[in-house]
Amino acid sequence: MTASPEAEPASGRERAAQVRTLFSEIAHRYDLLNHVLSLNIDRRWRRRAVAALDWKRAPEGTYLDACAGTFDLALTLTGRHGFHGRVVGADFALPMLARGHPKIDGHPVDPVCGDTQRLPFRSHSFAGAMVGFGVRNLSDLAAGFGELCRVLEPCGRLVILEFTVPPGRLLRAGYLVYFNHILPQVGRLVSGHPWAYSYLPRSVRDFPGPDALAELLREAGFASVEWRLVSRGIAAIHVAAKGPGAGEGDPPPGS
């Protein structure tokens, strides 16, 4: 699937195909652009997201990194002192997983090519789950959140790290100038992709704010949801806990 540099993001199945194409085509420059364009702040955000996962409750458990990309979030977890479990890194863009594969050599990370909206795992499979900068690209948030709730063990946590628009007027103005004008030009130059980094600011602009996202998580079956802004509102970390009896008896996909 192709799109013009100024095309608005598609919807439904077209959006899913668009996003898969996008990340497949920028996989070779994804890590470089992430760190350069965020001035390396993304590393600190990932550490805070992993801390919110409460993995010490089950340090030998199996955890899901959904929309895993090149495994940066998975490796942040496996690098924590005292972590003795495994992480399954799932993403539906195979080139992203292939690009990140050398990074997980020797680490307890298992790559799986799978769609977060139709996860290929049995219910209650994971002690916790996390998503870093991925839910914004789901074509059906309700389906994705429902699946993430389904595969979690009762009382397991889901942590979502995602961009948002800062609430402060001055910071928001500067942020939007950067996101709408500087980032697309630098991203296009470095990645060689004509529209990937024009899509990014539009996807952030159109994504539900923290309060609305929290409500969607509750509707998906999470018993408690809280969130906090990081770096003065450039990003937000949501923490959603599955209730002790939520999703009991749900069948795995395709059953």
Protein Blocks (a to p, Z undefined) as FASTA:
>chain_A
ZZdfklccdehjllmmmmmmmmmmmmmmmmmmmmmmnnommmmmmmmmmmmnommmmmmb
ccddehklnommmmmmmmpghiabdcddddfblklmmmmmmmmgoiacddddddfklccb
dehkbfbdcdehklmmpcblklmmmmmmmmpcehiacddddddddfblklmmmmmmmmmm
mmmmmmmmmnopaklmmmmmmmmmmpccfklmmmmmmmnopabdcdddeehhpaccdddd
ddfkgoihiacehZZ
